[in-house]
Amino acid sequence: MATSKTVPDPAPEEVAGQQLAAQAAEAAAAPVDAGPTIEQIQQAQREAVLPYETAVQDLIAQNAAMQDQLKAALAGIASAQQAAGPPAVEQYAGGVAALVKAHANANPDLDPAYFAGAIKAADELKAAATEAVASRDPAKVTELAAEVHTWVKKFRGKHLDFSSLLADLELLGEAAAKLAV
């Protein structure tokens, strides 16, 4: 009988160790993929943000162009207003104040108290007219014009011709009404 020598089966620990060694050798030989590099990540982020940055830069450029257009338009308005002179409300308010003072100066025989209230209201009227042009609110102008008008109607010192003053008050009222439109 022939005797054969049999190799004993390796222990399970040995088999597991051999398998682990084979896997480690295989892993060492294969290239390792650690994912994208920092440069690749930064490039991807940059590519994602770039269209938005470009859009923002375009909007900034458009805004700057619109600001230049707005400045030019405002300069044109200021130039046209200067060429046209003061607004009608200011012109008529100044006319009312000048006429009240002219009546006071032309009648030194009357007590200055006759004209004091009207002169004060007319001076306030000039300031209110300037303010009304800026605010587009003629309420104070209308109130002060009514005060001067009432003074004219109640004046009893002597007969004075207030027709020019009344005409300016009427025109002032019309100009003030146009401010609110």
Rosetta constraint file for C-alpha pairs under 8 A:
AtomPair CA 10 CA 14 HARMONIC 6.30 0.50
AtomPair CA 10 CA 15 HARMONIC 6.76 0.50
AtomPair CA 11 CA 15 HARMONIC 6.59 0.50
AtomPair CA 12 CA 16 HARMONIC 6.21 0.50
AtomPair CA 13 CA 17 HARMONIC 6.10 0.50
AtomPair CA 14 CA 18 HARMONIC 6.10 0.50
AtomPair CA 15 CA 19 HARMONIC 6.18 0.50
AtomPair CA 16 CA 20 HARMONIC 6.16 0.50
AtomPair CA 17 CA 21 HARMONIC 6.09 0.50
AtomPair CA 18 CA 22 HARMONIC 6.13 0.50
AtomPair CA 19 CA 23 HARMONIC 6.20 0.50
AtomPair CA 20 CA 24 HARMONIC 6.07 0.50
AtomPair CA 21 CA 25 HARMONIC 6.16 0.50
AtomPair CA 22 CA 26 HARMONIC 6.12 0.50
AtomPair CA 23 CA 27 HARMONIC 6.06 0.50
AtomPair CA 24 CA 28 HARMONIC 6.06 0.50
AtomPair CA 25 CA 29 HARMONIC 6.24 0.50
AtomPair CA 26 CA 30 HARMONIC 6.31 0.50
AtomPair CA 27 CA 31 HARMONIC 7.68 0.50
AtomPair CA 27 CA 32 HARMONIC 7.89 0.50
AtomPair CA 36 CA 40 HARMONIC 5.75 0.50
AtomPair CA 36 CA 41 HARMONIC 6.37 0.50
AtomPair CA 37 CA 41 HARMONIC 6.28 0.50
AtomPair CA 38 CA 42 HARMONIC 6.09 0.50
AtomPair CA 39 CA 43 HARMONIC 6.06 0.50
AtomPair CA 40 CA 44 HARMONIC 6.17 0.50
AtomPair CA 41 CA 45 HARMONIC 6.24 0.50
AtomPair CA 42 CA 46 HARMONIC 6.07 0.50
AtomPair CA 43 CA 47 HARMONIC 6.12 0.50
AtomPair CA 44 CA 48 HARMONIC 6.27 0.50
AtomPair CA 45 CA 49 HARMONIC 6.31 0.50
AtomPair CA 46 CA 50 HARMONIC 5.81 0.50
AtomPair CA 47 CA 51 HARMONIC 7.58 0.50
AtomPair CA 49 CA 53 HARMONIC 6.35 0.50
AtomPair CA 50 CA 54 HARMONIC 6.11 0.50
AtomPair CA 51 CA 55 HARMONIC 6.19 0.50
AtomPair CA 52 CA 56 HARMONIC 6.17 0.50
AtomPair CA 53 CA 57 HARMONIC 6.17 0.50
AtomPair CA 54 CA 58 HARMONIC 6.18 0.50
AtomPair CA 55 CA 59 HARMONIC 6.22 0.50
AtomPair CA 56 CA 60 HARMONIC 6.15 0.50
AtomPair CA 57 CA 61 HARMONIC 6.24 0.50
AtomPair CA 58 CA 62 HARMONIC 6.21 0.50
AtomPair CA 59 CA 63 HARMONIC 6.01 0.50
AtomPair CA 60 CA 64 HARMONIC 6.18 0.50
AtomPair CA 61 CA 65 HARMONIC 6.30 0.50
AtomPair CA 62 CA 66 HARMONIC 6.18 0.50
AtomPair CA 63 CA 67 HARMONIC 6.09 0.50
AtomPair CA 64 CA 68 HARMONIC 6.31 0.50
AtomPair CA 65 CA 69 HARMONIC 6.30 0.50
AtomPair CA 66 CA 70 HARMONIC 6.02 0.50
AtomPair CA 67 CA 71 HARMONIC 6.10 0.50
AtomPair CA 68 CA 72 HARMONIC 6.22 0.50
AtomPair CA 69 CA 73 HARMONIC 6.16 0.50
AtomPair CA 70 CA 74 HARMONIC 6.08 0.50
AtomPair CA 71 CA 75 HARMONIC 6.07 0.50
AtomPair CA 72 CA 76 HARMONIC 6.16 0.50
AtomPair CA 73 CA 77 HARMONIC 6.24 0.50
AtomPair CA 74 CA 78 HARMONIC 6.16 0.50
AtomPair CA 75 CA 79 HARMONIC 6.05 0.50
AtomPair CA 76 CA 80 HARMONIC 6.09 0.50
AtomPair CA 77 CA 81 HARMONIC 6.06 0.50
AtomPair CA 78 CA 82 HARMONIC 6.08 0.50
AtomPair CA 79 CA 83 HARMONIC 6.14 0.50
AtomPair CA 80 CA 84 HARMONIC 6.08 0.50
AtomPair CA 81 CA 85 HARMONIC 6.18 0.50
AtomPair CA 81 CA 86 HARMONIC 7.36 0.50
AtomPair CA 82 CA 86 HARMONIC 7.31 0.50
AtomPair CA 86 CA 90 HARMONIC 6.23 0.50
AtomPair CA 86 CA 91 HARMONIC 6.39 0.50
AtomPair CA 87 CA 91 HARMONIC 6.40 0.50
AtomPair CA 87 CA 133 HARMONIC 7.46 0.50
AtomPair CA 88 CA 92 HARMONIC 6.04 0.50
AtomPair CA 88 CA 172 HARMONIC 7.51 0.50
AtomPair CA 88 CA 175 HARMONIC 6.05 0.50
AtomPair CA 89 CA 93 HARMONIC 6.02 0.50
AtomPair CA 89 CA 129 HARMONIC 5.86 0.50
AtomPair CA 89 CA 130 HARMONIC 7.87 0.50
AtomPair CA 89 CA 133 HARMONIC 7.53 0.50
AtomPair CA 89 CA 172 HARMONIC 5.73 0.50
AtomPair CA 89 CA 175 HARMONIC 5.33 0.50
AtomPair CA 89 CA 176 HARMONIC 5.87 0.50
AtomPair CA 90 CA 94 HARMONIC 6.00 0.50
AtomPair CA 90 CA 126 HARMONIC 6.48 0.50
AtomPair CA 90 CA 129 HARMONIC 5.24 0.50
AtomPair CA 90 CA 130 HARMONIC 6.00 0.50
AtomPair CA 90 CA 133 HARMONIC 7.95 0.50
AtomPair CA 91 CA 95 HARMONIC 6.16 0.50
AtomPair CA 92 CA 96 HARMONIC 6.11 0.50
AtomPair CA 92 CA 168 HARMONIC 5.84 0.50
AtomPair CA 92 CA 169 HARMONIC 7.32 0.50
AtomPair CA 92 CA 171 HARMONIC 6.91 0.50
AtomPair CA 92 CA 172 HARMONIC 5.24 0.50
AtomPair CA 93 CA 97 HARMONIC 6.28 0.50
AtomPair CA 93 CA 122 HARMONIC 7.35 0.50
AtomPair CA 93 CA 125 HARMONIC 6.02 0.50
AtomPair CA 93 CA 126 HARMONIC 5.10 0.50
AtomPair CA 93 CA 129 HARMONIC 6.48 0.50
AtomPair CA 93 CA 168 HARMONIC 7.87 0.50
AtomPair CA 93 CA 169 HARMONIC 7.89 0.50
AtomPair CA 93 CA 172 HARMONIC 6.53 0.50
AtomPair CA 94 CA 98 HARMONIC 6.09 0.50
AtomPair CA 94 CA 126 HARMONIC 5.68 0.50
AtomPair CA 95 CA 99 HARMONIC 6.09 0.50
AtomPair CA 95 CA 165 HARMONIC 7.95 0.50
AtomPair CA 95 CA 168 HARMONIC 6.76 0.50
AtomPair CA 96 CA 100 HARMONIC 6.22 0.50
AtomPair CA 96 CA 122 HARMONIC 6.52 0.50
AtomPair CA 96 CA 165 HARMONIC 5.93 0.50
AtomPair CA 96 CA 168 HARMONIC 6.09 0.50
AtomPair CA 96 CA 169 HARMONIC 6.68 0.50
AtomPair CA 97 CA 101 HARMONIC 6.28 0.50
AtomPair CA 97 CA 119 HARMONIC 6.81 0.50
AtomPair CA 97 CA 122 HARMONIC 4.63 0.50
AtomPair CA 97 CA 123 HARMONIC 6.00 0.50
AtomPair CA 97 CA 125 HARMONIC 7.63 0.50
AtomPair CA 97 CA 126 HARMONIC 7.16 0.50
AtomPair CA 98 CA 102 HARMONIC 5.97 0.50
AtomPair CA 99 CA 103 HARMONIC 6.12 0.50
AtomPair CA 99 CA 164 HARMONIC 7.81 0.50
AtomPair CA 99 CA 165 HARMONIC 6.12 0.50
AtomPair CA 100 CA 104 HARMONIC 6.34 0.50
AtomPair CA 100 CA 115 HARMONIC 7.56 0.50
AtomPair CA 100 CA 118 HARMONIC 6.86 0.50
AtomPair CA 100 CA 119 HARMONIC 6.18 0.50
AtomPair CA 100 CA 122 HARMONIC 7.30 0.50
AtomPair CA 100 CA 165 HARMONIC 7.43 0.50
AtomPair CA 101 CA 105 HARMONIC 6.09 0.50
AtomPair CA 101 CA 119 HARMONIC 6.42 0.50
AtomPair CA 102 CA 106 HARMONIC 5.92 0.50
AtomPair CA 103 CA 107 HARMONIC 6.21 0.50
AtomPair CA 104 CA 108 HARMONIC 6.75 0.50
AtomPair CA 104 CA 112 HARMONIC 7.24 0.50
AtomPair CA 104 CA 115 HARMONIC 6.09 0.50
AtomPair CA 108 CA 112 HARMONIC 7.62 0.50
AtomPair CA 110 CA 114 HARMONIC 6.96 0.50
AtomPair CA 110 CA 157 HARMONIC 6.93 0.50
AtomPair CA 111 CA 115 HARMONIC 7.94 0.50
AtomPair CA 112 CA 116 HARMONIC 6.16 0.50
AtomPair CA 113 CA 117 HARMONIC 7.49 0.50
AtomPair CA 114 CA 155 HARMONIC 7.86 0.50
AtomPair CA 114 CA 157 HARMONIC 7.28 0.50
AtomPair CA 115 CA 119 HARMONIC 5.92 0.50
AtomPair CA 116 CA 120 HARMONIC 6.16 0.50
AtomPair CA 117 CA 121 HARMONIC 6.14 0.50
AtomPair CA 118 CA 122 HARMONIC 5.92 0.50
AtomPair CA 118 CA 147 HARMONIC 7.69 0.50
AtomPair CA 118 CA 148 HARMONIC 5.60 0.50
AtomPair CA 118 CA 151 HARMONIC 6.55 0.50
AtomPair CA 119 CA 123 HARMONIC 6.09 0.50
AtomPair CA 120 CA 124 HARMONIC 6.25 0.50
AtomPair CA 121 CA 125 HARMONIC 5.94 0.50
AtomPair CA 121 CA 144 HARMONIC 5.97 0.50
AtomPair CA 121 CA 145 HARMONIC 7.93 0.50
AtomPair CA 121 CA 147 HARMONIC 7.01 0.50
AtomPair CA 121 CA 148 HARMONIC 6.53 0.50
AtomPair CA 122 CA 126 HARMONIC 6.46 0.50
AtomPair CA 122 CA 144 HARMONIC 7.28 0.50
AtomPair CA 122 CA 145 HARMONIC 7.71 0.50
AtomPair CA 122 CA 148 HARMONIC 6.90 0.50
AtomPair CA 123 CA 127 HARMONIC 6.81 0.50
AtomPair CA 124 CA 128 HARMONIC 6.04 0.50
AtomPair CA 124 CA 144 HARMONIC 7.44 0.50
AtomPair CA 125 CA 129 HARMONIC 6.01 0.50
AtomPair CA 125 CA 140 HARMONIC 7.82 0.50
AtomPair CA 125 CA 141 HARMONIC 5.86 0.50
AtomPair CA 125 CA 144 HARMONIC 5.76 0.50
AtomPair CA 125 CA 145 HARMONIC 6.95 0.50
AtomPair CA 126 CA 130 HARMONIC 6.55 0.50
AtomPair CA 127 CA 131 HARMONIC 6.32 0.50
AtomPair CA 128 CA 132 HARMONIC 5.91 0.50
AtomPair CA 128 CA 140 HARMONIC 6.14 0.50
AtomPair CA 128 CA 141 HARMONIC 5.59 0.50
AtomPair CA 129 CA 133 HARMONIC 6.27 0.50
AtomPair CA 129 CA 138 HARMONIC 7.45 0.50
AtomPair CA 129 CA 141 HARMONIC 5.85 0.50
AtomPair CA 130 CA 134 HARMONIC 6.76 0.50
AtomPair CA 131 CA 135 HARMONIC 6.15 0.50
AtomPair CA 132 CA 136 HARMONIC 5.16 0.50
AtomPair CA 132 CA 137 HARMONIC 5.08 0.50
AtomPair CA 132 CA 138 HARMONIC 5.20 0.50
AtomPair CA 132 CA 139 HARMONIC 7.99 0.50
AtomPair CA 132 CA 140 HARMONIC 7.73 0.50
AtomPair CA 132 CA 141 HARMONIC 7.23 0.50
AtomPair CA 132 CA 179 HARMONIC 7.66 0.50
AtomPair CA 133 CA 137 HARMONIC 7.46 0.50
AtomPair CA 133 CA 138 HARMONIC 7.92 0.50
AtomPair CA 133 CA 179 HARMONIC 6.98 0.50
AtomPair CA 136 CA 179 HARMONIC 5.38 0.50
AtomPair CA 136 CA 180 HARMONIC 5.59 0.50
AtomPair CA 137 CA 179 HARMONIC 6.88 0.50
AtomPair CA 137 CA 180 HARMONIC 5.95 0.50
AtomPair CA 138 CA 142 HARMONIC 6.12 0.50
AtomPair CA 138 CA 176 HARMONIC 5.47 0.50
AtomPair CA 138 CA 177 HARMONIC 7.01 0.50
AtomPair CA 138 CA 179 HARMONIC 6.61 0.50
AtomPair CA 138 CA 180 HARMONIC 6.67 0.50
AtomPair CA 139 CA 143 HARMONIC 6.20 0.50
AtomPair CA 140 CA 144 HARMONIC 6.14 0.50
AtomPair CA 141 CA 145 HARMONIC 5.95 0.50
AtomPair CA 141 CA 176 HARMONIC 7.10 0.50
AtomPair CA 142 CA 146 HARMONIC 6.08 0.50
AtomPair CA 142 CA 173 HARMONIC 6.56 0.50
AtomPair CA 142 CA 176 HARMONIC 7.15 0.50
AtomPair CA 143 CA 147 HARMONIC 6.37 0.50
AtomPair CA 144 CA 148 HARMONIC 6.37 0.50
AtomPair CA 145 CA 149 HARMONIC 6.09 0.50
AtomPair CA 145 CA 169 HARMONIC 6.40 0.50
AtomPair CA 145 CA 172 HARMONIC 7.83 0.50
AtomPair CA 145 CA 173 HARMONIC 7.54 0.50
AtomPair CA 146 CA 150 HARMONIC 6.04 0.50
AtomPair CA 147 CA 151 HARMONIC 6.29 0.50
AtomPair CA 148 CA 152 HARMONIC 6.31 0.50
AtomPair CA 149 CA 153 HARMONIC 6.33 0.50
AtomPair CA 149 CA 166 HARMONIC 7.11 0.50
AtomPair CA 149 CA 169 HARMONIC 7.16 0.50
AtomPair CA 150 CA 154 HARMONIC 6.14 0.50
AtomPair CA 151 CA 155 HARMONIC 5.89 0.50
AtomPair CA 152 CA 162 HARMONIC 7.18 0.50
AtomPair CA 162 CA 166 HARMONIC 6.07 0.50
AtomPair CA 163 CA 167 HARMONIC 6.07 0.50
AtomPair CA 164 CA 168 HARMONIC 6.19 0.50
AtomPair CA 165 CA 169 HARMONIC 6.19 0.50
AtomPair CA 166 CA 170 HARMONIC 6.19 0.50
AtomPair CA 167 CA 171 HARMONIC 6.23 0.50
AtomPair CA 168 CA 172 HARMONIC 5.87 0.50
AtomPair CA 169 CA 173 HARMONIC 6.19 0.50
AtomPair CA 170 CA 174 HARMONIC 6.46 0.50
AtomPair CA 171 CA 175 HARMONIC 6.15 0.50
AtomPair CA 172 CA 176 HARMONIC 5.98 0.50
AtomPair CA 173 CA 177 HARMONIC 6.14 0.50
AtomPair CA 174 CA 178 HARMONIC 6.51 0.50
AtomPair CA 175 CA 179 HARMONIC 6.69 0.50
AtomPair CA 176 CA 180 HARMONIC 7.20 0.50
AtomPair CA 177 CA 181 HARMONIC 7.22 0.50
